[in-house]
């Protein structure tokens, strides 16, 4: 069994931000108390925003003291043929991002897949079980209250650690991984918004192997048709790690529909356009804030 040290990139990010987070937490509580004294009620919550359904993460955090649950109710992925000619159908059930607001600009996330199925078509044993768990910390650097005018921006840092739960079922990662995502949002006006991500992901197959780095970039253009209905179009590019089928590029699209102030339904599909990407991956999900 691998004895993994805490990833340096995550440790540095958390240590560097600790004094500021402590001060900000005190200021945030004082600000909320002052708002209650002035108005007799707590300050209003920020707009309900989610990190799903697109691949591109948002730079916005949830309000302190609140919980947000974002779940893939059902997801399906059809793989390309491997070297032996086998195509695998993957089924994803209940993968959830549990987001907890800590301060006005910091949240802690836990992403976990409770169940998945891998079914090789035309032969081979079906595998199933729980997937990996991922711990994340999102730190908003500016623009957390949302855009007020065209050209407004928001930026965050999102370090994470991926922890294996079952190394042999094929559903999750076999070894500890880690990485950093940098989400940027730009308000374009007229109902349009642009999300951009740059990310570095470090994984390995065996404990004796060195970590392999992959670079992922994405751009997601969203449009709000009404106060309830929104759509997006996205391109995701994962640069090749020097093996396999090369770079993985997908073209994604989907919609969101607000069921209420704190509830949102979504659905979409990711289409692979290179040999390194899975051909098709539709999904449906649900998000709620408490």
GIQUI-V619734 format. One line per field, one symbol per residue. phi: phi as a letter, one per 20 degrees, with the letter a starting at -180 (. if undefined). psi: psi as a letter, one per 30 degrees, with the letter a starting at -180 (. if undefined). burial: I if it has 16 or more other ideal C-beta (glycine too) atoms within 10 Angstrom, else O. A space follows every 10 residues. Layout:
# GIQUI-V619734
phi=???
psi=???
burial=???
This chain:
# GIQUI-V619734
phi=.fdeffggff ffffffefff ffffffffff ffffffffdn bfffffgfcc edeffffeee deffndccdc cefbcccdee fefenedded cdcmfcdedc fdcfcccdcc dbdfabcdcf enqnffdbqe efdcdccdcf eamfenfdbg nfcbcbdcfb cddfdbfdem edfecfcbab ddecccednm nebddcccbc cccbecfeef fdecdccbbc ddbefbfddc cbcbcccdfg enbmenfdcc dcbrbccfea fccbdbbabd dfdcfedffb beabbbcbdc
psi=kkjklkkeee eeeeeefeee eeeeeeeeee eeeeeeeefg llklllkjll flflekllgk llkkglkkkj kjekkkkkll kafggkkkkk kkjgkkjjkk keafgklkkj kkjfklkjjk kgllkkklal alkkkljkjk elgfglkflk fklkklkill kkkkejfgff ealflkllak kjkkkkkflg fkkkkkkkkk kjllelffll kkkkkkklkk jlkjeafekl llkkkkjjkk ggabgakjkk kllalkkjfa egkkkllakk jkglffkkek illklkkkk.
burial=OOOOOOIOII OOIOOOIOOO IOOIIOOIOO OIOOOOOOOO OOOOOIOIII IIIIIIIIII IIIIOIOIOI IIIOIOIOIO OOOOOOOIOI OIIIIIIOII IIIIIIIOIO IIIOOIIIOI OOOOOOIOII IIIIIIIIII OOIIOOIOOO OIOIIIIIII IIIIIOOOII IIIIIIIIII IIIIIIIOOO OOIOIIIOIO IIIIOOOOOO OOOIOIOIII IIOOOOOOOI OIOIIIOIOO IOOOOOIIII OIOIIIOIOO OOOIIIIIOI OIOOOIIIIO IOIIIIIIIO
